[in-house]
Amino acid sequence: MCRTPVARRTGKSRSQLFSDTLNGYLARHAPHEITEAMNRASVEVEETKNPFVSTAARPILRQSE
């Protein structure tokens, strides 16, 4: 089994170390990206010319926060 120095030190396989690292990265970054997408959607709703669409979408976006 080929291990990196960090994998040896932590007692994990290289695959487990990479998996844990990726999961940690996604846990830290995914929520921020979701928040940015929701903010963009909110701006689009506010800028729409159709009052029905704005009125209908606003409560749905509030619930998702």
All heavy atoms as TSV, in Angstrom:
chain	resi	resn	atom	element	x	y	z
A	1	MET	N	N	0.853	-1.178	0.000
A	1	MET	CA	C	0.000	0.000	0.000
A	1	MET	C	C	0.902	1.245	0.000
A	1	MET	O	O	1.806	1.365	0.801
A	1	MET	CB	C	-0.889	-0.012	1.244
A	1	MET	CG	C	-1.788	1.182	1.315
A	1	MET	SD	S	-2.755	1.345	2.844
A	1	MET	CE	C	-3.366	-0.266	3.137
A	2	CYS	N	N	0.652	2.168	-0.909
A	2	CYS	CA	C	1.419	3.400	-1.012
A	2	CYS	C	C	0.704	4.499	-0.232
A	2	CYS	O	O	-0.447	4.819	-0.513
A	2	CYS	CB	C	1.551	3.791	-2.486
A	2	CYS	SG	S	2.483	5.315	-2.713
A	3	ARG	N	N	1.372	5.061	0.750
A	3	ARG	CA	C	0.757	6.109	1.565
A	3	ARG	C	C	1.577	7.386	1.489
A	3	ARG	O	O	2.787	7.348	1.374
A	3	ARG	CB	C	0.663	5.681	3.024
A	3	ARG	CG	C	-0.352	4.622	3.289
A	3	ARG	CD	C	-0.477	4.436	4.761
A	3	ARG	NE	N	-1.572	3.527	5.067
A	3	ARG	CZ	C	-1.927	3.217	6.280
A	3	ARG	NH1	N	-1.313	3.728	7.309
A	3	ARG	NH2	N	-2.918	2.395	6.491
A	4	THR	N	N	0.888	8.503	1.561
A	4	THR	CA	C	1.560	9.789	1.651
A	4	THR	C	C	2.003	9.987	3.096
A	4	THR	O	O	1.514	9.292	4.002
A	4	THR	CB	C	0.620	10.934	1.242
A	4	THR	OG1	O	-0.432	11.011	2.198
A	4	THR	CG2	C	0.045	10.736	-0.146
A	5	PRO	N	N	2.917	10.917	3.374
A	5	PRO	CA	C	3.317	11.152	4.768
A	5	PRO	C	C	2.130	11.488	5.674
A	5	PRO	O	O	2.061	11.014	6.802
A	5	PRO	CB	C	4.289	12.329	4.666
A	5	PRO	CG	C	4.845	12.237	3.287
A	5	PRO	CD	C	3.718	11.706	2.444
A	6	VAL	N	N	1.170	12.255	5.166
A	6	VAL	CA	C	0.005	12.610	5.977
A	6	VAL	C	C	-0.854	11.375	6.224
A	6	VAL	O	O	-1.354	11.158	7.329
A	6	VAL	CB	C	-0.821	13.733	5.315
A	6	VAL	CG1	C	-2.093	14.012	6.093
A	6	VAL	CG2	C	0.006	14.995	5.168
A	7	ALA	N	N	-1.025	10.537	5.217
A	7	ALA	CA	C	-1.803	9.315	5.377
A	7	ALA	C	C	-1.144	8.404	6.413
A	7	ALA	O	O	-1.833	7.832	7.265
A	7	ALA	CB	C	-1.953	8.598	4.040
A	8	ARG	N	N	0.166	8.270	6.365
A	8	ARG	CA	C	0.874	7.456	7.364
A	8	ARG	C	C	0.679	8.016	8.765
A	8	ARG	O	O	0.395	7.293	9.704
A	8	ARG	CB	C	2.374	7.413	7.048
A	8	ARG	CG	C	2.773	6.312	6.128
A	8	ARG	CD	C	4.280	6.119	6.113
A	8	ARG	NE	N	5.011	7.297	5.662
A	8	ARG	CZ	C	5.257	7.593	4.398
A	8	ARG	NH1	N	4.834	6.810	3.439
A	8	ARG	NH2	N	5.932	8.677	4.078
A	9	ARG	N	N	0.818	9.326	8.876
A	9	ARG	CA	C	0.706	9.980	10.182
A	9	ARG	C	C	-0.698	9.840	10.774
A	9	ARG	O	O	-0.847	9.680	11.978
A	9	ARG	CB	C	1.081	11.464	10.030
A	9	ARG	CG	C	1.567	12.100	11.271
A	9	ARG	CD	C	2.148	13.510	11.099
A	9	ARG	NE	N	1.459	14.375	10.181
A	9	ARG	CZ	C	1.986	14.864	9.056
A	9	ARG	NH1	N	3.230	14.579	8.706
A	9	ARG	NH2	N	1.285	15.647	8.276
A	10	THR	N	N	-1.725	9.879	9.927
A	10	THR	CA	C	-3.100	9.796	10.415
A	10	THR	C	C	-3.608	8.360	10.478
A	10	THR	O	O	-4.700	8.115	10.997
A	10	THR	CB	C	-4.050	10.617	9.518
A	10	THR	OG1	O	-3.993	10.108	8.187
A	10	THR	CG2	C	-3.708	12.090	9.552
A	11	GLY	N	N	-2.847	7.414	9.927
A	11	GLY	CA	C	-3.263	6.024	9.934
A	11	GLY	C	C	-4.369	5.715	8.944
A	11	GLY	O	O	-5.106	4.746	9.107
A	12	LYS	N	N	-4.502	6.546	7.923
A	12	LYS	CA	C	-5.528	6.341	6.904
A	12	LYS	C	C	-4.886	5.918	5.601
A	12	LYS	O	O	-3.714	6.188	5.345
A	12	LYS	CB	C	-6.305	7.647	6.657
A	12	LYS	CG	C	-7.062	8.151	7.849
A	12	LYS	CD	C	-7.781	9.439	7.501
A	12	LYS	CE	C	-8.561	9.960	8.700
A	12	LYS	NZ	N	-9.294	11.180	8.364
A	13	SER	N	N	-5.693	5.289	4.755
A	13	SER	CA	C	-5.213	4.997	3.405
A	13	SER	C	C	-5.203	6.306	2.617
A	13	SER	O	O	-5.856	7.296	2.993
A	13	SER	CB	C	-6.136	3.995	2.706
A	13	SER	OG	O	-7.394	4.592	2.423
A	14	ARG	N	N	-4.473	6.303	1.548
A	14	ARG	CA	C	-4.421	7.495	0.705
A	14	ARG	C	C	-5.802	7.821	0.152
A	14	ARG	O	O	-6.219	8.981	0.125
A	14	ARG	CB	C	-3.406	7.275	-0.424
A	14	ARG	CG	C	-3.111	8.510	-1.224
A	14	ARG	CD	C	-1.980	8.282	-2.162
A	14	ARG	NE	N	-2.335	7.224	-3.106
A	14	ARG	CZ	C	-1.684	6.967	-4.229
A	14	ARG	NH1	N	-0.619	7.660	-4.532
A	14	ARG	NH2	N	-2.072	6.020	-5.029
A	15	SER	N	N	-6.555	6.802	-0.249
A	15	SER	CA	C	-7.909	7.016	-0.764
A	15	SER	C	C	-8.816	7.633	0.292
A	15	SER	O	O	-9.592	8.540	0.004
A	15	SER	CB	C	-8.512	5.697	-1.242
A	15	SER	OG	O	-7.790	5.189	-2.331
A	16	GLN	N	N	-8.731	7.125	1.528
A	16	GLN	CA	C	-9.558	7.670	2.606
A	16	GLN	C	C	-9.167	9.109	2.912
A	16	GLN	O	O	-10.022	9.957	3.138
A	16	GLN	CB	C	-9.433	6.819	3.875
A	16	GLN	CG	C	-10.379	7.257	4.974
A	16	GLN	CD	C	-11.840	7.136	4.580
A	16	GLN	OE1	O	-12.265	6.107	4.072
A	16	GLN	NE2	N	-12.618	8.175	4.787
A	17	LEU	N	N	-7.876	9.402	2.882
A	17	LEU	CA	C	-7.412	10.765	3.123
A	17	LEU	C	C	-7.949	11.715	2.048
A	17	LEU	O	O	-8.473	12.788	2.363
A	17	LEU	CB	C	-5.889	10.804	3.136
A	17	LEU	CG	C	-5.253	12.155	3.376
A	17	LEU	CD1	C	-5.556	12.644	4.787
A	17	LEU	CD2	C	-3.757	12.076	3.151
A	18	PHE	N	N	-7.876	11.314	0.784
A	18	PHE	CA	C	-8.393	12.154	-0.290
A	18	PHE	C	C	-9.907	12.325	-0.176
A	18	PHE	O	O	-10.441	13.419	-0.370
A	18	PHE	CB	C	-8.048	11.574	-1.661
A	18	PHE	CG	C	-6.582	11.651	-2.009
A	18	PHE	CD1	C	-6.022	10.722	-2.852
A	18	PHE	CD2	C	-5.764	12.643	-1.492
A	18	PHE	CE1	C	-4.674	10.785	-3.187
A	18	PHE	CE2	C	-4.415	12.720	-1.811
A	18	PHE	CZ	C	-3.865	11.785	-2.658
A	19	SER	N	N	-10.602	11.251	0.162
A	19	SER	CA	C	-12.051	11.312	0.318
A	19	SER	C	C	-12.436	12.268	1.458
A	19	SER	O	O	-13.328	13.109	1.301
A	19	SER	CB	C	-12.599	9.917	0.598
A	19	SER	OG	O	-13.976	9.966	0.836
A	20	ASP	N	N	-11.771	12.141	2.588
A	20	ASP	CA	C	-12.052	13.023	3.726
A	20	ASP	C	C	-11.759	14.486	3.385
A	20	ASP	O	O	-12.511	15.380	3.754
A	20	ASP	CB	C	-11.234	12.619	4.949
A	20	ASP	CG	C	-11.660	11.288	5.536
A	20	ASP	OD1	O	-12.731	10.764	5.139
A	20	ASP	OD2	O	-10.905	10.763	6.378
A	21	THR	N	N	-10.670	14.698	2.660
A	21	THR	CA	C	-10.296	16.061	2.269
A	21	THR	C	C	-11.338	16.667	1.333
A	21	THR	O	O	-11.760	17.808	1.511
A	21	THR	CB	C	-8.914	16.061	1.592
A	21	THR	OG1	O	-7.959	15.516	2.511
A	21	THR	CG2	C	-8.488	17.462	1.190
A	22	LEU	N	N	-11.789	15.903	0.355
A	22	LEU	CA	C	-12.801	16.389	-0.583
A	22	LEU	C	C	-14.117	16.667	0.133
A	22	LEU	O	O	-14.754	17.698	-0.100
A	22	LEU	CB	C	-13.007	15.386	-1.717
A	22	LEU	CG	C	-14.054	15.774	-2.759
A	22	LEU	CD1	C	-13.698	17.100	-3.418
A	22	LEU	CD2	C	-14.182	14.676	-3.796
A	23	ASN	N	N	-14.530	15.771	1.004
A	23	ASN	CA	C	-15.769	15.987	1.762
A	23	ASN	C	C	-15.683	17.251	2.611
A	23	ASN	O	O	-16.647	18.018	2.689
A	23	ASN	CB	C	-16.083	14.775	2.640
A	23	ASN	CG	C	-16.603	13.613	1.843
A	23	ASN	OD1	O	-17.186	13.784	0.783
A	23	ASN	ND2	N	-16.378	12.411	2.346
A	24	GLY	N	N	-14.551	17.491	3.226
A	24	GLY	CA	C	-14.371	18.705	4.012
A	24	GLY	C	C	-14.428	19.955	3.147
A	24	GLY	O	O	-15.043	20.959	3.518
A	25	TYR	N	N	-13.788	19.897	1.995
A	25	TYR	CA	C	-13.809	21.033	1.072
A	25	TYR	C	C	-15.239	21.340	0.633
A	25	TYR	O	O	-15.674	22.488	0.659
A	25	TYR	CB	C	-12.932	20.734	-0.143
A	25	TYR	CG	C	-12.960	21.826	-1.174
A	25	TYR	CD1	C	-12.104	22.912	-1.067
A	25	TYR	CD2	C	-13.851	21.790	-2.240
A	25	TYR	CE1	C	-12.131	23.936	-2.004
A	25	TYR	CE2	C	-13.890	22.800	-3.173
A	25	TYR	CZ	C	-13.028	23.867	-3.058
A	25	TYR	OH	O	-13.079	24.874	-3.978
A	26	LEU	N	N	-15.974	20.300	0.241
A	26	LEU	CA	C	-17.352	20.500	-0.216
A	26	LEU	C	C	-18.239	21.025	0.901
A	26	LEU	O	O	-19.114	21.861	0.672
A	26	LEU	CB	C	-17.919	19.203	-0.781
A	26	LEU	CG	C	-17.274	18.715	-2.082
A	26	LEU	CD1	C	-17.813	17.350	-2.462
A	26	LEU	CD2	C	-17.471	19.725	-3.203
A	27	ALA	N	N	-18.031	20.555	2.104
A	27	ALA	CA	C	-18.835	21.018	3.236
A	27	ALA	C	C	-18.608	22.496	3.510
A	27	ALA	O	O	-19.525	23.217	3.897
A	27	ALA	CB	C	-18.504	20.195	4.478
A	28	ARG	N	N	-17.391	22.965	3.280
A	28	ARG	CA	C	-17.085	24.379	3.534
A	28	ARG	C	C	-17.499	25.292	2.390
A	28	ARG	O	O	-17.799	26.452	2.601
A	28	ARG	CB	C	-15.584	24.547	3.782
A	28	ARG	CG	C	-15.118	24.046	5.117
A	28	ARG	CD	C	-13.674	24.430	5.390
A	28	ARG	NE	N	-12.773	24.153	4.280
A	28	ARG	CZ	C	-12.152	22.995	4.069
A	28	ARG	NH1	N	-12.355	21.987	4.875
A	28	ARG	NH2	N	-11.338	22.850	3.043
A	29	HIS	N	N	-17.483	24.788	1.163
A	29	HIS	CA	C	-17.710	25.657	0.018
A	29	HIS	C	C	-19.108	25.582	-0.584
A	29	HIS	O	O	-19.590	26.560	-1.116
A	29	HIS	CB	C	-16.670	25.378	-1.060
A	29	HIS	CG	C	-15.307	25.817	-0.637
A	29	HIS	ND1	N	-14.461	25.011	0.075
A	29	HIS	CD2	C	-14.671	26.985	-0.796
A	29	HIS	CE1	C	-13.359	25.666	0.327
A	29	HIS	NE2	N	-13.443	26.860	-0.185
A	30	ALA	N	N	-19.752	24.471	-0.539
A	30	ALA	CA	C	-21.054	24.326	-1.171
A	30	ALA	C	C	-22.104	25.286	-0.616
A	30	ALA	O	O	-22.829	25.901	-1.389
A	30	ALA	CB	C	-21.544	22.886	-1.094
A	31	PRO	N	N	-22.206	25.478	0.699
A	31	PRO	CA	C	-23.240	26.390	1.208
A	31	PRO	C	C	-23.076	27.814	0.677
A	31	PRO	O	O	-24.058	28.477	0.369
A	31	PRO	CB	C	-23.056	26.336	2.723
A	31	PRO	CG	C	-22.436	25.007	2.982
A	31	PRO	CD	C	-21.543	24.768	1.791
A	32	HIS	N	N	-21.848	28.263	0.534
A	32	HIS	CA	C	-21.592	29.608	0.031
A	32	HIS	C	C	-22.076	29.743	-1.418
A	32	HIS	O	O	-22.682	30.751	-1.785
A	32	HIS	CB	C	-20.100	29.924	0.142
A	32	HIS	CG	C	-19.726	31.260	-0.399
A	32	HIS	ND1	N	-20.098	32.429	0.213
A	32	HIS	CD2	C	-19.038	31.613	-1.500
A	32	HIS	CE1	C	-19.641	33.445	-0.495
A	32	HIS	NE2	N	-18.991	32.975	-1.531
A	33	GLU	N	N	-21.812	28.725	-2.199
A	33	GLU	CA	C	-22.246	28.762	-3.597
A	33	GLU	C	C	-23.770	28.759	-3.690
A	33	GLU	O	O	-24.343	29.432	-4.542
A	33	GLU	CB	C	-21.647	27.581	-4.357
A	33	GLU	CG	C	-20.145	27.685	-4.494
A	33	GLU	CD	C	-19.494	26.408	-4.976
A	33	GLU	OE1	O	-20.221	25.448	-5.289
A	33	GLU	OE2	O	-18.264	26.381	-5.039
A	34	ILE	N	N	-24.412	28.016	-2.816
A	34	ILE	CA	C	-25.873	27.990	-2.798
A	34	ILE	C	C	-26.414	29.357	-2.419
A	34	ILE	O	O	-27.359	29.862	-3.026
A	34	ILE	CB	C	-26.381	26.900	-1.830
A	34	ILE	CG1	C	-26.029	25.531	-2.402
A	34	ILE	CG2	C	-27.877	27.036	-1.582
A	34	ILE	CD1	C	-26.229	24.394	-1.434
A	35	THR	N	N	-25.802	29.988	-1.430
A	35	THR	CA	C	-26.225	31.322	-1.014
A	35	THR	C	C	-26.075	32.317	-2.157
A	35	THR	O	O	-26.971	33.135	-2.392
A	35	THR	CB	C	-25.411	31.795	0.204
A	35	THR	OG1	O	-25.621	30.868	1.277
A	35	THR	CG2	C	-25.826	33.187	0.652
A	36	GLU	N	N	-24.962	32.247	-2.875
A	36	GLU	CA	C	-24.760	33.148	-4.011
A	36	GLU	C	C	-25.827	32.938	-5.079
A	36	GLU	O	O	-26.347	33.899	-5.650
A	36	GLU	CB	C	-23.372	32.951	-4.605
A	36	GLU	CG	C	-22.261	33.545	-3.762
A	36	GLU	CD	C	-20.895	33.322	-4.386
A	36	GLU	OE1	O	-20.807	32.742	-5.494
A	36	GLU	OE2	O	-19.909	33.730	-3.761
A	37	ALA	N	N	-26.167	31.690	-5.354
A	37	ALA	CA	C	-27.197	31.394	-6.361
A	37	ALA	C	C	-28.547	31.946	-5.918
A	37	ALA	O	O	-29.295	32.513	-6.732
A	37	ALA	CB	C	-27.284	29.896	-6.602
A	38	MET	N	N	-28.883	31.796	-4.639
A	38	MET	CA	C	-30.148	32.324	-4.132
A	38	MET	C	C	-30.161	33.857	-4.194
A	38	MET	O	O	-31.189	34.454	-4.522
A	38	MET	CB	C	-30.392	31.851	-2.698
A	38	MET	CG	C	-30.641	30.362	-2.587
A	38	MET	SD	S	-32.072	29.820	-3.539
A	38	MET	CE	C	-33.380	30.693	-2.734
A	39	ASN	N	N	-29.043	34.482	-3.905
A	39	ASN	CA	C	-28.968	35.941	-3.993
A	39	ASN	C	C	-29.173	36.417	-5.430
A	39	ASN	O	O	-29.875	37.400	-5.677
A	39	ASN	CB	C	-27.639	36.448	-3.444
A	39	ASN	CG	C	-27.554	36.335	-1.948
A	39	ASN	OD1	O	-28.565	36.220	-1.257
A	39	ASN	ND2	N	-26.351	36.358	-1.421
A	40	ARG	N	N	-28.572	35.710	-6.384
A	40	ARG	CA	C	-28.760	36.071	-7.797
A	40	ARG	C	C	-30.223	35.914	-8.192
A	40	ARG	O	O	-30.779	36.761	-8.891
A	40	ARG	CB	C	-27.865	35.218	-8.693
A	40	ARG	CG	C	-26.405	35.629	-8.668
A	40	ARG	CD	C	-25.610	34.954	-9.776
A	40	ARG	NE	N	-25.692	33.503	-9.736
A	40	ARG	CZ	C	-24.883	32.696	-9.039
A	40	ARG	NH1	N	-23.919	33.213	-8.309
A	40	ARG	NH2	N	-25.029	31.388	-9.087
A	41	ALA	N	N	-30.858	34.844	-7.732
A	41	ALA	CA	C	-32.264	34.627	-8.053
A	41	ALA	C	C	-33.134	35.725	-7.453
A	41	ALA	O	O	-34.079	36.199	-8.091
A	41	ALA	CB	C	-32.717	33.257	-7.550
A	42	SER	N	N	-32.810	36.152	-6.241
A	42	SER	CA	C	-33.572	37.223	-5.590
A	42	SER	C	C	-33.475	38.522	-6.380
A	42	SER	O	O	-34.469	39.229	-6.557
A	42	SER	CB	C	-33.067	37.459	-4.168
A	42	SER	OG	O	-33.316	36.338	-3.368
A	43	VAL	N	N	-32.280	38.831	-6.859
A	43	VAL	CA	C	-32.087	40.044	-7.649
A	43	VAL	C	C	-32.889	39.953	-8.941
A	43	VAL	O	O	-33.540	40.920	-9.350
A	43	VAL	CB	C	-30.585	40.275	-7.940
A	43	VAL	CG1	C	-30.383	41.348	-8.995
A	43	VAL	CG2	C	-29.858	40.631	-6.656
A	44	GLU	N	N	-32.879	38.788	-9.585
A	44	GLU	CA	C	-33.636	38.618	-10.824
A	44	GLU	C	C	-35.126	38.802	-10.582
A	44	GLU	O	O	-35.825	39.402	-11.406
A	44	GLU	CB	C	-33.353	37.246	-11.429
A	44	GLU	CG	C	-31.961	37.123	-12.010
A	44	GLU	CD	C	-31.662	35.720	-12.502
A	44	GLU	OE1	O	-32.604	34.930	-12.686
A	44	GLU	OE2	O	-30.476	35.424	-12.699
A	45	VAL	N	N	-35.630	38.311	-9.472
A	45	VAL	CA	C	-37.053	38.471	-9.165
A	45	VAL	C	C	-37.368	39.945	-8.947
A	45	VAL	O	O	-38.389	40.449	-9.422
A	45	VAL	CB	C	-37.441	37.633	-7.921
A	45	VAL	CG1	C	-38.810	38.034	-7.403
A	45	VAL	CG2	C	-37.417	36.155	-8.272
A	46	GLU	N	N	-36.503	40.644	-8.247
A	46	GLU	CA	C	-36.727	42.069	-7.988
A	46	GLU	C	C	-36.683	42.889	-9.274
A	46	GLU	O	O	-37.364	43.896	-9.401
A	46	GLU	CB	C	-35.700	42.604	-6.992
A	46	GLU	CG	C	-35.836	42.031	-5.598
A	46	GLU	CD	C	-37.165	42.344	-4.936
A	46	GLU	OE1	O	-37.703	43.444	-5.145
A	46	GLU	OE2	O	-37.675	41.474	-4.218
A	47	GLU	N	N	-35.871	42.449	-10.243
A	47	GLU	CA	C	-35.709	43.215	-11.481
A	47	GLU	C	C	-36.723	42.842	-12.563
A	47	GLU	O	O	-36.771	43.486	-13.597
A	47	GLU	CB	C	-34.294	43.013	-12.023
A	47	GLU	CG	C	-33.227	43.638	-11.144
A	47	GLU	CD	C	-31.823	43.348	-11.649
A	47	GLU	OE1	O	-31.658	42.518	-12.564
A	47	GLU	OE2	O	-30.888	43.963	-11.123
A	48	THR	N	N	-37.520	41.823	-12.344
A	48	THR	CA	C	-38.442	41.383	-13.390
A	48	THR	C	C	-39.505	42.448	-13.652
A	48	THR	O	O	-39.885	43.198	-12.767
A	48	THR	CB	C	-39.101	40.032	-13.031
A	48	THR	OG1	O	-39.852	39.601	-14.153
A	48	THR	CG2	C	-40.016	40.147	-11.849
A	49	LYS	N	N	-39.973	42.488	-14.870
A	49	LYS	CA	C	-40.976	43.476	-15.270
A	49	LYS	C	C	-42.395	42.974	-15.025
A	49	LYS	O	O	-43.338	43.723	-15.096
A	49	LYS	CB	C	-40.816	43.817	-16.760
A	49	LYS	CG	C	-39.447	44.332	-17.126
A	49	LYS	CD	C	-39.178	45.669	-16.483
A	49	LYS	CE	C	-37.823	46.179	-16.943
A	49	LYS	NZ	N	-37.276	47.184	-16.102
A	50	ASN	N	N	-42.521	41.680	-14.737
A	50	ASN	CA	C	-43.838	41.089	-14.554
A	50	ASN	C	C	-44.188	41.078	-13.061
A	50	ASN	O	O	-43.623	40.322	-12.285
A	50	ASN	CB	C	-43.836	39.664	-15.106
A	50	ASN	CG	C	-45.207	39.028	-15.080
A	50	ASN	OD1	O	-46.016	39.310	-14.211
A	50	ASN	ND2	N	-45.447	38.145	-16.037
A	51	PRO	N	N	-45.131	41.927	-12.621
A	51	PRO	CA	C	-45.456	42.003	-11.200
A	51	PRO	C	C	-45.976	40.688	-10.630
A	51	PRO	O	O	-45.738	40.369	-9.469
A	51	PRO	CB	C	-46.518	43.088	-11.105
A	51	PRO	CG	C	-46.767	43.583	-12.473
A	51	PRO	CD	C	-45.901	42.841	-13.438
A	52	PHE	N	N	-46.693	39.892	-11.435
A	52	PHE	CA	C	-47.190	38.606	-10.953
A	52	PHE	C	C	-46.028	37.683	-10.584
A	52	PHE	O	O	-46.037	37.042	-9.529
A	52	PHE	CB	C	-48.080	37.929	-11.996
A	52	PHE	CG	C	-48.479	36.537	-11.597
A	52	PHE	CD1	C	-49.482	36.329	-10.657
A	52	PHE	CD2	C	-47.828	35.438	-12.138
A	52	PHE	CE1	C	-49.825	35.042	-10.268
A	52	PHE	CE2	C	-48.177	34.159	-11.758
A	52	PHE	CZ	C	-49.179	33.960	-10.813
A	53	VAL	N	N	-45.027	37.614	-11.441
A	53	VAL	CA	C	-43.877	36.743	-11.188
A	53	VAL	C	C	-43.159	37.182	-9.919
A	53	VAL	O	O	-42.808	36.364	-9.069
A	53	VAL	CB	C	-42.920	36.725	-12.402
A	53	VAL	CG1	C	-41.635	35.979	-12.065
A	53	VAL	CG2	C	-43.603	36.116	-13.612
A	54	SER	N	N	-42.944	38.477	-9.761
A	54	SER	CA	C	-42.280	38.989	-8.565
A	54	SER	C	C	-43.064	38.653	-7.308
A	54	SER	O	O	-42.514	38.186	-6.309
A	54	SER	CB	C	-42.105	40.502	-8.648
A	54	SER	OG	O	-41.209	40.839	-9.656
A	55	THR	N	N	-44.368	38.886	-7.349
A	55	THR	CA	C	-45.216	38.640	-6.184
A	55	THR	C	C	-45.271	37.154	-5.847
A	55	THR	O	O	-45.205	36.776	-4.671
A	55	THR	CB	C	-46.631	39.185	-6.442
A	55	THR	OG1	O	-46.534	40.582	-6.742
A	55	THR	CG2	C	-47.519	38.990	-5.240
A	56	ALA	N	N	-45.374	36.306	-6.841
A	56	ALA	CA	C	-45.464	34.868	-6.611
A	56	ALA	C	C	-44.139	34.274	-6.127
A	56	ALA	O	O	-44.126	33.376	-5.289
A	56	ALA	CB	C	-45.908	34.162	-7.886
A	57	ALA	N	N	-43.032	34.759	-6.621
A	57	ALA	CA	C	-41.731	34.174	-6.290
A	57	ALA	C	C	-41.194	34.637	-4.938
A	57	ALA	O	O	-40.465	33.901	-4.277
A	57	ALA	CB	C	-40.721	34.507	-7.378
A	58	ARG	N	N	-41.529	35.829	-4.533
A	58	ARG	CA	C	-40.971	36.395	-3.300
A	58	ARG	C	C	-41.178	35.496	-2.074
A	58	ARG	O	O	-40.212	35.198	-1.368
A	58	ARG	CB	C	-41.528	37.802	-3.077
A	58	ARG	CG	C	-40.711	38.606	-2.111
A	58	ARG	CD	C	-41.136	40.080	-2.074
A	58	ARG	NE	N	-40.706	40.754	-3.299
A	58	ARG	CZ	C	-41.525	41.228	-4.229
A	58	ARG	NH1	N	-42.826	41.148	-4.085
A	58	ARG	NH2	N	-41.054	41.827	-5.298
A	59	PRO	N	N	-42.389	35.001	-1.780
A	59	PRO	CA	C	-42.559	34.139	-0.595
A	59	PRO	C	C	-41.768	32.820	-0.695
A	59	PRO	O	O	-41.273	32.323	0.311
A	59	PRO	CB	C	-44.050	33.852	-0.549
A	59	PRO	CG	C	-44.688	34.840	-1.451
A	59	PRO	CD	C	-43.662	35.294	-2.414
A	60	ILE	N	N	-41.665	32.301	-1.887
A	60	ILE	CA	C	-40.922	31.046	-2.068
A	60	ILE	C	C	-39.447	31.273	-1.754
A	60	ILE	O	O	-38.807	30.464	-1.079
A	60	ILE	CB	C	-41.119	30.498	-3.489
A	60	ILE	CG1	C	-42.584	30.100	-3.683
A	60	ILE	CG2	C	-40.200	29.319	-3.773
A	60	ILE	CD1	C	-42.967	29.819	-5.107
A	61	LEU	N	N	-38.886	32.361	-2.239
A	61	LEU	CA	C	-37.487	32.655	-1.958
A	61	LEU	C	C	-37.258	32.919	-0.472
A	61	LEU	O	O	-36.260	32.504	0.087
A	61	LEU	CB	C	-37.023	33.854	-2.798
A	61	LEU	CG	C	-36.884	33.575	-4.295
A	61	LEU	CD1	C	-36.614	34.872	-5.040
A	61	LEU	CD2	C	-35.784	32.559	-4.546
A	62	ARG	N	N	-38.197	33.563	0.185
A	62	ARG	CA	C	-38.062	33.808	1.625
A	62	ARG	C	C	-38.040	32.504	2.410
A	62	ARG	O	O	-37.311	32.359	3.375
A	62	ARG	CB	C	-39.192	34.709	2.121
A	62	ARG	CG	C	-38.979	36.149	1.757
A	62	ARG	CD	C	-39.978	37.061	2.488
A	62	ARG	NE	N	-39.862	38.385	1.979
A	62	ARG	CZ	C	-40.846	39.055	1.373
A	62	ARG	NH1	N	-42.036	38.516	1.235
A	62	ARG	NH2	N	-40.666	40.270	0.923
A	63	GLN	N	N	-38.880	31.538	2.010
A	63	GLN	CA	C	-38.929	30.258	2.693
A	63	GLN	C	C	-37.618	29.490	2.563
A	63	GLN	O	O	-37.239	28.743	3.450
A	63	GLN	CB	C	-40.054	29.392	2.134
A	63	GLN	CG	C	-41.436	29.870	2.508
A	63	GLN	CD	C	-42.509	29.053	1.796
A	63	GLN	OE1	O	-42.222	28.143	1.036
A	63	GLN	NE2	N	-43.760	29.400	2.060
A	64	SER	N	N	-36.924	29.677	1.468
A	64	SER	CA	C	-35.686	28.920	1.235
A	64	SER	C	C	-34.505	29.485	1.997
A	64	SER	O	O	-33.485	28.842	2.115
A	64	SER	CB	C	-35.373	28.878	-0.253
A	64	SER	OG	O	-35.095	30.170	-0.728
A	65	GLU	N	N	-34.629	30.683	2.543
A	65	GLU	CA	C	-33.527	31.242	3.328
A	65	GLU	C	C	-33.489	30.542	4.633
A	65	GLU	O	O	-32.646	30.245	5.275
A	65	GLU	CB	C	-33.739	32.741	3.539
A	65	GLU	CG	C	-33.593	33.510	2.252
A	65	GLU	CD	C	-33.804	34.997	2.462
A	65	GLU	OE1	O	-33.343	35.519	3.491
A	65	GLU	OE2	O	-34.431	35.618	1.625
